[in-house]
Amino acid sequence: MCYFQLCNIFAEKFFVHIKYPFLQTVINRKIKHCAGRKRHDKNRQMRVIGLGNALTDVLAILNSDECIQEMGLLKGGMQLIDEDKLLKIMAMFEDFDTFMASGGSTANTLSGLTRMGIETGFIGKIGHDSYGKFYRKALENHGIQTHLIEGDIASGCAMTLITPDGERTFGTYLGAAATLTAEELSPQMFNGYDLLQIEGYLVQDPHLIRRAVQLAKEAGLRISLDMASYNVIRENHDFFQELIREYIDIAFANEEEAYAYTGHEAKEAVAILSRECDIAVVKCGSHGSIIQQGDYYTEVKATKAKCIDSTGAGDLYAAGFLYALSMNLPLETAGKIGSILSGNVIEVIGTGMDDKRWDEIKLKVGEILRK
C-alpha cells in the first residue's frame, strides 16, 4: 500500500469518527522599504493575507512524555520528519485519543482574525488527497479566502503530541506544503490587503520568503512575523536576522524563541528586537507578555486559564493583537486582547473554539474597549 493510500485511509477514519467537528493562529524604520507603502484607511479594518505551511494537525493526547522520547522528538519543539517516521507516529497514535483539525501557525492566526471580523486570505500548497480536501474545506468554513495551489505529492500534516502538562510537541511532515515555490507567488495575491502575516517555519526556503516579503513591500503592506520555534531560529539565525532587520514591522516570539534569537532573557530580548523592527512582542506564558515600540514599553498580564493544550496559544495571541492594531488601539490594549484569545484557546484541545466561547471572548473584548 502506498503512502497516498495510507494517508487517505487515516484521514477518512477521522472524517467518520472524529468526536468534535473540525476541532477547529515606529512605522517601518528602514526608509528604503517605506517609499511604496500605502496609507491604511482608518475608516475600515485592516485586511490580512497570510503565507504559511498548509498543514492538517493530527493531535494525540498522551499519558506521559515517554512516546516523545521513543520517537526521538524534542519536547516543546517542532521537528521535520520523513515519511517513515510519519508512518511510525501514525501507528503509535492508534493507541490514543486522536483528533484532526486544520493547522499551521499562519492559518491559526487568520482563523482567529476572521472570527473577530477581519477579512483574511491564505496562501499555501496542498496535495490531491483527503488531507488537502479537509484543509481547503476547513479554511473556507472559517471564512478565509483561499489561495491554495495543488501539487502532486501528499498534503502536509503536523503530528501533534500533547503531554499531561498541556505542552505540545510537533513532528511535522511538510509534504506538498514544502513544495510551494517563489515562482508560484504573484503580485495579485497581495492586492487589496494591508498586512502580510508569515511564520518563521518558512525560513527554511529563503527564496520563497524573500519573494513574499518583497512582493508585500511593493504592494505597500506591513509585515508581521511569528518567529516559530526556538530550534528553527537556532538553525537559521543569520537569515532570521536579515529578515527582521530588512523587512519585518511586527515580531512575535515566546521566551525560548526570543532567547534563541538574542541570547537574552525576555526584557532584554524585547528591547533588542524593538531596535530591529517597529513593534516587538515577547510572550511569557502564564506571566503574560511584554511589548516594546521605540521607547514605549509595557507588560500585560496573562488571562487566567486552565491549560489543557497549548496548541495555538501564540497564534491566537497574534490574532488578538493584530485585531487591535486594525482598530488603531493602543499597544497595551492589543496585548490584553491577545491574552484573552490565547487564554481561551489553551482551554480546548486543538485550536477550534465553538461559537459560545467566541461569543464570550467578544464580550470580554467589548468590556476592554468600553473602559
Order of alpha helices (4+ residues) and beta strands (2+ residues): alpha-beta-beta-alpha-beta-alpha-beta-alpha-beta-alpha-beta-beta-beta-beta-alpha-beta-alpha-alpha-beta-alpha-alpha-beta-beta-beta-alpha-alpha-alpha
